[in-house]
């Protein structure tokens, strides 16, 4: 399953490029260039699909890639959440819950790796990441593009906002999937 000889391959370079896009995203978002920030964030998020796809397809899955990929995702989302809290678009407590979950799961993965166990991403974690990414993009674009409320028929979305509603969903899914990771790891450890 793992490629043993090389640490750095194309998928790992794509993952590293995602990490390098974070300061660029933060720079534009903090300067209220929301469309540019949303595009950069979207490209970084899209790179998550490509690095995994290329790694599996070309049989270049490495332990480094398995560890680095979710860390890159977490750094990207955490950076965006901090920026959005600073802008007053996201309540700090939601970000704290999401960030705490990310640190706990990442710590669990590191402990598992010390025992040569790999805890791969599960469906709940992937759905959580998708909801986080969608909510962040919507929150950024809402600051610049969306003048027509497409979700007016759904009153609760209008009252709280689509981006925040998705972020709530991501937080709840994240907590549930975090509990599942710990149960799974407990059984393996």
C-alpha positions in Angstrom: 0.0 0.0 0.0 2.8 2.5 0.9 5.6 3.6 -1.4 8.7 3.1 0.7 11.6 4.7 -1.3 10.7 8.3 -1.7 9.3 10.8 0.8 8.6 13.6 -1.7 6.4 12.8 -4.7 3.9 14.7 -6.8 1.0 14.1 -4.4 3.1 15.3 -1.5 4.2 18.4 -3.4 0.6 19.2 -4.1 -0.1 18.9 -0.4 2.8 21.1 0.4 1.6 23.7 -2.1 -1.8 23.7 -0.3 0.1 24.7 2.9 2.0 27.4 1.0 -1.2 28.9 -0.3 -2.4 29.6 3.3 -0.4 32.8 3.9 -1.5 34.0 0.4 -5.1 33.3 1.3 -4.8 35.1 4.7 -3.1 38.1 3.1 -6.0 38.7 0.6 -8.7 37.9 3.1 -7.3 40.2 5.7 -7.2 43.0 3.1 -10.9 42.5 2.2 -10.1 41.0 -1.2 -12.8 38.4 -0.6 -13.2 37.2 -4.2 -9.4 36.6 -4.5 -9.3 35.0 -1.1 -12.3 32.7 -2.0 -10.5 31.7 -5.3 -7.3 30.9 -3.5 -9.1 29.0 -0.8 -11.1 27.1 -3.4 -7.9 26.2 -5.3 -6.2 25.0 -2.1 -9.3 23.0 -1.2 -9.4 21.5 -4.6 -5.8 20.4 -4.4 -6.9 18.1 -1.6 -8.9 16.1 -4.1 -6.0 15.9 -6.6 -3.3 14.9 -4.2 -5.3 12.0 -2.9 -6.5 11.0 -6.3 -3.0 11.1 -7.9 -1.5 9.2 -4.9 -4.0 6.4 -5.1 -4.0 6.2 -8.9 -0.2 6.2 -9.3 0.3 4.0 -6.2 2.3 6.8 -4.5 0.6 6.7 -1.1 3.1 7.3 1.6 2.9 7.5 5.4 4.1 11.1 5.1 1.3 11.9 2.7 -1.3 10.2 4.9 -0.1 12.3 7.8 0.6 15.6 6.0 -2.7 15.7 3.9 -5.1 16.1 6.9 -2.7 18.5 8.6 -2.7 20.6 5.4 -6.5 20.5 5.5 -6.6 21.5 9.1 -4.2 24.3 8.7 -6.2 25.7 5.8 -9.5 25.5 7.6 -8.1 26.8 10.9 -6.5 29.8 9.2 -9.8 30.6 7.4 -11.8 30.3 10.7 -9.4 32.6 12.5 -9.7 35.2 9.7 -13.5 34.9 9.7 -13.6 35.3 13.5 -11.5 38.4 13.2 -13.9 39.8 10.6 -16.8 39.1 12.9 -18.4 36.6 10.5 -18.1 33.5 12.7 -18.6 33.2 16.4 -15.4 32.4 18.2 -16.9 29.5 20.2 -17.8 27.6 17.0 -14.2 28.0 15.7 -12.9 26.9 19.1 -15.0 23.7 19.0 -13.9 22.9 15.4 -10.2 23.7 16.1 -10.1 21.7 19.3 -11.6 18.7 17.5 -9.0 19.0 14.7 -6.1 19.1 17.3 -7.5 16.1 19.2 -7.9 14.0 16.1 -4.5 15.0 14.7 -2.9 14.2 18.0 -4.6 10.8 18.0 -3.3 10.1 14.5 0.3 11.0 15.6 0.0 8.7 18.6 -1.3 5.9 16.3 1.6 6.5 13.9 4.1 6.0 16.7 2.7 2.5 17.0 2.8 2.0 13.2 -1.0 2.3 13.0 -2.5 4.6 10.3 -6.0 6.0 11.0 -7.3 7.0 7.6 -10.0 9.6 7.0 -13.5 8.3 7.4 -16.6 9.3 5.6 -17.8 11.6 8.5 -14.5 13.4 8.5 -14.7 13.9 4.7 -18.3 15.2 4.9 -17.2 17.6 7.7 -14.3 18.9 5.6 -16.7 19.5 2.6 -19.2 21.4 4.8 -16.3 23.5 6.3 -15.0 24.3 2.9 -18.4 25.2 1.4 -19.3 27.3 4.4 -16.0 29.3 4.3 -16.3 29.9 0.6 -19.9 31.1 1.0 -19.0 33.3 3.9 -16.2 34.9 1.9 -18.4 35.3 -1.2 -21.3 36.6 0.8 -19.1 39.6 1.7 -18.7 40.6 -2.0 -20.9 38.8 -4.5 -24.2 37.6 -3.2 -26.7 40.4 -3.4 -29.7 38.2 -4.1 -30.7 35.8 -1.4 -31.2 32.5 -3.2 -32.3 30.8 0.0 -35.1 33.1 0.9 -37.7 30.3 0.9 -35.8 28.6 3.7 -36.3 31.0 6.6 -33.9 29.4 9.0 -31.1 29.8 6.5 -31.9 33.4 5.9 -32.0 34.2 9.6 -28.7 32.6 10.4 -27.1 32.6 6.9 -26.2 29.7 4.7 -22.5 29.9 5.5 -23.0 29.8 9.3 -25.7 27.1 8.9 -23.2 24.9 7.0 -20.5 25.7 9.6 -22.9 24.5 12.4 -23.4 21.3 10.4 -19.7 20.9 10.0 -19.1 21.4 13.7 -21.7 18.8 14.7 -20.5 16.3 12.1 -16.9 17.0 13.2 -17.7 16.2 16.9 -19.6 13.0 15.9 -16.8 11.9 13.6 -14.2 12.8 16.2 -15.9 10.5 18.7 -15.8 7.8 16.0 -12.1 8.3 15.4 -11.4 7.8 19.1 -13.5 4.7 19.3 -11.8 3.3 16.2 -8.3 4.1 17.6 -9.1 2.8 21.0 -10.0 -0.6 19.4 -6.7 -0.6 17.5 -4.4 0.7 20.2 
